[in-house]
């Protein structure tokens, strides 16, 4: 088996639940509706990767640099030292000052910007929001997947989050079928309780045990808490 990008931190066992980390050279799809917790999972992954000495680039369609730093610290995921030494690169799609560019250009920019893929892991949150206007039909999806696969062939790992409501079904389908790791975030309500779960639909490239369902919650000043049981 190849290298695994470890997620392990002392505070939770997400690392053990998800095959002791993401295999290097893979594409991971995290799918879920707006507000289901995709960004919270990504932020936990970022902190885990950095804690295990890997480099990360995160492209965000929602947060400015200031927002990202504040949110990470609100979850007790201190990342300032990694930002300063370059292990973590955070790329906001919309700058803090001024207006963002048209989203129609983002797909081409995503493929042509080599600097975005020099880290061990590149995370795009939310990918569907970034390319919703330019990713039409299967052809462009296959083009993007081919580009990602060239990167994974060099040992890089790509993590993308997707809201299925932002992207055409036929555009999303190639990513669902070709991603090495496919996670779906499900939210359910029983009585007055909200339950969030990671449904593992596919997890290729690992020799370690992967839990089919991982219940979790997010707490301020604590971060991600893995539930012993979950209701789906």
N, C-alpha and C positions, 0 to 999 in steps of 0.2 A: 504494500500500500504506500501511497505517496505521503507528502507532508500534510499535516492538519493544522489549520490556524486555530489555536486554542482560544477559548472564551472564558477560561476559569478565573473566578474571583472568589474570595472566602465567603461572601455574603449570600450567595444563592447557588443552586445546583443546575442552572440552565445548561452549563457546560456538559454535565453528565446526562441530562435529559436529551440533549441534541448531539449524540454521537461523539462527545468530547471535542466538539469544535467543527468548523466547516472545512471540508477537504480543500486543499490548495488546488487552483486550476479548475474552479467550478463556477457555475452561474446559479445564484440563489434568487428565487422569486418569493416575495412575501406579499400575499394578496389579502385585501380586506377593505371594507367600506370606510369612509371618512369617520374618524373618531373611534375606530375599533382598537387602536393601540399599535399601529405599525411603526410610527415614529419612536414610541417608547421602547419597542423591541430593538430598533436600529440603534438607539442611544445606548442601550445596555450592551449591544454587540460592540459598538465602538469602544466603550470603556474596557470591555473584556479583551479585545484585540490589542489595544494599547498596553494594557496591564501585562500582556504576555509578549511584549517587545516587537509587535508588528507595526507597520506603518499603514495609515488609513487616510484616504481622501473621501470626504463626504460632500456631495452636491445636494443642496436643499432648495426646494421650490417654495418653502414656507417661511423659513427663519432667516433673519439677518445674523451676522456674526455675534452681535450683542445678545440677541434672543437665544441663540444656540448656547452660548456660554452660560447665560442665566439659567436656562432650562437644565443643563447638565449639572450645574452646582445645586439646583433645587432638589435634584435626585441624589445628591452626594456622590456625583461622578466628577471629581476634580480633574480637569484636563488642561489647565493653563500651561504646565511645563511642557506638555507634548505639542501644544500650539507654538510655543516659543522655540522648541528645538526642531520643528519641522516634521516630527513623526505624524502629526495630525494636520491635515490641510482641510479647511472648511471653505466651501465655495458656494456662496448664496447666489441664487439665480437673479434675484432682484436686489440691487445695491441698497445700502442703508440710505444714501442720499441720491435723489433723482429717480427717474422712472426706468423700468426694465425694458429690454428690447422685445420686439414681437416674438411670440412663441413659435411662429412659423419657421424661424431660423434655427431653433434649438436642436433639431435632429442633426443637421449638418454640422453644427458646432460641437455637438456631443461626440461625433465620430472623428472630427478633424483635430480636436484638442488633445494632443499627445500628453501634455502635462497632467491631465486628469487621471492618467493610468500608470503613473510611475510608482505609486504605493503598492504594497502587497495586496491590499483590499480597496476597491472603489465601491462606494455606496451611493445610490441615486434615490433620493427620497423627496418627492414622489415621482417616479419615472412616468407614470401615466399622465400626470399633470404637465410634465415637461414636454411631452411629445404628442399630446392629444390632437393638436391641429395638423401635425405632419405625418403621423403614423396611420395611414389609411390603407386597409387591406393587408394581405399576407406578404406582398412583395417587399415593402419597406421593413416589415417585422423580420423577415428572413435576412434582409441586408444588415440590420442591426445585430441580429443573432450571429451572423457570420463574423462580424467585427468583434463581438464579445468572445467568440470561440477562438479567434486568433490570439486574443489576450490571455485566455485561459490556457492555451497551448504553451504560453511562456510562464505558466505558474501563477498568474494573477487570478484573483477571485473577484467576481462582480456580484454585488447584492443590489437588487432593485425592488422597490415597493410599488404596488399597483392598486389603485381603486378601480374595480371592474366597471363602475358606473361612468368612468371618465374615458373609456377606450372601447372601440368596437370589438365585439366578440371575435370576429375573424382576425383582427389584429392581435388580440391577446392570446388566441389559441396556440400559436407557435411557441410563445414563451412558456405557456403552461405545459406543453408536451416536451420541450427540449431542455428546460432547466434541470440541472442535476439535483438541486434541492428545491422543493416546492412546499411552502408553508402557507396555510390559510388561517386567518384570524377570525374567530367566531365569537360573537357576543350573544348571550342569552340571559333571560330574566326569569327567575323563579321567586315568586312572591315579591318582596321588595329588594331582593339581592341581584346584583349584576355580576355575571360570571364571564370572564374572558378566557379563551383557550387558543392555543396554537395547535392546529390540526396538521399533522405531518402527512402530506399526501405523497411525497417522494423524498428520499434521502440517500442518494447514491454516493459511492466512493468512500464509505467508511466501513471499518471492520468492527466498530463498537455498537453497543445497544443504543437504539433510538426509541424514545417513548412515542407512541402513536398520538397521544394527546397530552399537552402540557398546559395545565391551568396556571394563571398568573394574575397578579394585580400590581398596580403601581402606587407607591406611597411617597408623599413628600418627605425629603430628608432621608429616605431609605432606598428608594429606587425600586427595581423589580423584586417582587416576592413571589416565589413559586409555590402554588397551592398543592397540598398533598392530594386532594381530589378535586375534580371539576365536574360541572353539570353542563352538558352540551345539548 
